[in-house]
Amino acid sequence: MSDAFMRNVLKEKACTEYILQVIMGESELTVEDQVIQHDYKNLQGRSTIMDCVATDQKKRQMNIEIQQESKDASPQRSRYNSALLDMNTLNPGQSVKELPESYVIFITREDVMKEGLPIYHIQRNVNNTNRAFGDGSHILYVNSQIQDDTKLGRLMHDLHCKNADEMYNELLAARVRQLKETPEGVEYMCKEMDRIYGMGEEQGRAMERKNTERERKKAEREKNRADKLAKELERYHEKYGVLA
């Protein structure tokens, strides 16, 4: 279940639609719009690039994240993605009551929640009464280890398949064949992998520059602190006649 490959599968809107229909348990769900690998900005701090954000016919926003590593699907990450969805939704002048329902959906290689369930639905509740808070924010974790003979289990099987001929769903299989078995698809995936590799190199260089700048500033702070202490010691010597 390569996250890079799956992001390109999701570029076919019909594939995103089918995946959401199965996960949400809504066969009538339709995707009206979607964006892939979009940088969701936080002007006050850290931004993040989301794999796929789709809007359905009910105007619900659904962020799909394919995660190989459990550490990349932490509760804090899902909370942050949910917050960024909200921050990038309303325009100036709009009421917060216009916020749409949002779903952050992590499809994970391992059972992150470690409860042995195929899917986990998470939302805020009022602890005193166990009543739903009703803020419209939802988080789902899908455990791709469970590949049983259910719609969800067969979908998880398909997401792990390397061979399109072994997949249950023909829509997903056709997309995989297009990307893996046609000259155009192979060329596209090669360019996409080069692009991802280039982004990784640039991020590495940016981190190196950031670390270098951080070390420079740290050294400068230490020097200023030492100079300050030296001046205080000099004043002390002048005042009390103590030899250095």
Secondary structure by P-SEA (a helix, b strand, c coil): ccaaaaaaaacaaaaaaaaaaaaacccccccccccccccccccccbbbbbcbbbbccccbbbbbbbbcccccccaaaaaaaaaaaaaaccccccccccccbbbbccccccccccccccbbbbbbccccccccccccbbbbbbccccccccaaaaaaaaaacccccccccaaaaaaaaaacccaaaaaaaaaaaaaaaaaaaaaaaaaaaaaaaaaaaaaaaaaaaaaaaaaaaaaaaaaccccc
